[in-house]
Amino acid sequence: MRIKRVSSDVGDKIASLALWLLGLGVFLTIWGGVWAVYLINNPPERELFSFLSAGVLLSGLDLGAIGLLSGRIGRAAREPAERHEDKPDSIAVTASRGGEG
């Protein structure tokens, strides 16, 4: 028989993802803003760079918002787990065929 411990650490994974998304969002927002200010002061010959700058800036804002929202979701997922810490984790027992005794 094989005993496998079943635990729920979804809240920790979501919180970690939220930090990565928030960090990447802030990074893209800052550099997209710097690029946009540069392009406003020095207008490019082609509009492509203006569109790329706006895309980087808006993508950074979007990732930052997703990171903030997933942080709240991760916190909400972690709270029920903290309430039930006095209960032991579930244990799944699987039987395997073979020479194990």
N, C-alpha and C positions, 0 to 999 in steps of 0.2 A: 504494500500500500504506500501511496505517496501522499503526504500531507502538504497542502499548499496554503499559505496564509493569504487571505483576501483582505486588502485594505483599500480605503477610499482616500486617495490623496489628490483628487481632481482639483480641489481648491488651491493646492500648492502649485500645480501645473499651470492653472489659469493665472495665478498671481505672477508667476515667472514670465509667462507670455505677455502679460499686461506691462510689466516693466520693460521688456524688450521693445514692444510696440510703442510705448510711450517715449522711450529713449530715441528710437529711430524717427518717430514723428517730430520730436523736438529738434533733432539734428537736421532733418529735411526742411522743417519750417524756417529755422534760422538761416541756413544757407540758401534756401529758395528766396527768402526775403532780401538777403544781401545781394543776390544775383539780380532780383527785380529792381532794387534801388540803383544798382550799377547800370542796368539797362535803361532806366528812366533818365539818368543823368547822361548817358552815352547811347543814344538811340541806335539800334543796329540797322544794317541795310535791309536785312530780311526779317520778316515777322516770326520766323521759325523759332528763333531764340527767345522771343517774348512769350510764345506759347509754351515752350519747354520750361521756362522760368515759372510761369503761372502754374504749370502742371506739377512741378516739384513742390512749390509752395502749398498748393491745395492738397497734394498727396500727404505732405507732412502734417497739415492740419487734420486730415482725415485719420491718419494713423494715430495721431495723438488722442483724438476723440475716442477711437476704438480702444486704445490702451487704457484710457480713463474708465470707460464703461466696463471693460473686462476686469479691471481691478475691483470694481464694485461687485461684479458677478462672482469673482474668486472669493471675495470676503464673505459674500452671502453663502457660497457653497461651503466655506470653511466653518462657519458658525454652527450649523447643525452637527458637524463632526465633533466640535468642542463640547457641545452639550451632552453628548453620549460617550464621553471618554471613559466613564466608569464601566461601561459594558466592554467585554473582551471582543476582539476582532473575530469575524466569522472565520471558520476553518472549513475548507472544502477537502473532503477525503475522496480520493479516486482509487479504484481498485485496478491493478494491472495484472494481466495474465502472464504467467511465466514462472520461473523457478524461485521467485521471491517468497519468503515465508513469513 
